[in-house]
């Protein structure tokens, strides 16, 4: 009877994660320093991505401002 309960609970947990059959990585406890370093790295990546997007938006704004000057000159 206990073996059946283990099988039932294991099936319920695995079904929510995904039906592809892929196993999850085992959880590895990180110490405080590792945790902070990973948070810092993720934040740096987000900021870098935002800076690239900002540069792209600024270039688009410059183009639109030039077009506005042309339209106002007429």
C-alpha positions in Angstrom: 0.0 0.0 0.0 2.8 2.4 0.7 4.4 1.7 -2.7 1.1 2.7 -4.4 1.0 6.0 -2.5 4.6 6.9 -3.6 3.7 6.1 -7.2 0.6 8.2 -7.1 2.3 11.3 -5.6 5.2 11.0 -7.9 2.9 11.0 -10.9 1.1 14.1 -9.7 4.3 16.1 -9.2 5.9 15.2 -12.5 2.8 16.0 -14.5 2.7 19.6 -13.5 6.3 20.3 -14.5 5.9 19.2 -18.1 4.7 16.2 -20.1 7.9 15.9 -22.1 9.4 13.4 -19.6 12.5 15.5 -19.0 13.9 15.2 -15.4 14.5 18.2 -13.3 18.0 19.0 -12.1 18.6 18.1 -8.5 18.5 21.0 -6.1 21.9 22.1 -5.0 22.0 24.4 -1.9 24.1 27.5 -2.5 25.7 29.5 0.2 25.0 33.2 0.6 28.0 34.3 -1.5 27.1 32.1 -4.4 23.5 33.2 -4.3 24.4 36.9 -4.3 26.9 36.4 -7.1 24.2 34.7 -9.3 21.7 37.5 -8.5 24.4 40.1 -9.4 25.1 38.3 -12.7 21.4 38.1 -13.6 21.0 41.8 -12.9 24.0 42.8 -15.0 22.6 40.8 -17.9 19.2 42.5 -17.6 20.9 46.0 -17.4 23.0 45.2 -20.5 19.9 44.1 -22.4 18.1 47.2 -21.4 21.0 49.4 -22.5 21.0 47.8 -25.9 17.3 48.4 -26.2 17.7 52.0 -25.1 20.3 52.6 -27.7 18.0 51.3 -30.3 15.1 53.4 -29.1 17.3 56.5 -29.0 18.4 56.0 -32.6 14.8 55.6 -33.6 14.0 58.9 -31.7 16.8 60.7 -33.5 15.4 59.6 -36.9 11.9 60.8 -36.0 13.2 64.1 -34.7 15.1 64.7 -38.0 11.9 63.9 -39.9 10.0 66.3 -37.7 12.5 69.1 -38.5 12.1 68.4 -42.2 8.3 68.6 -41.9 8.4 71.8 -39.8 10.7 73.4 -42.4 8.0 73.0 -45.1 
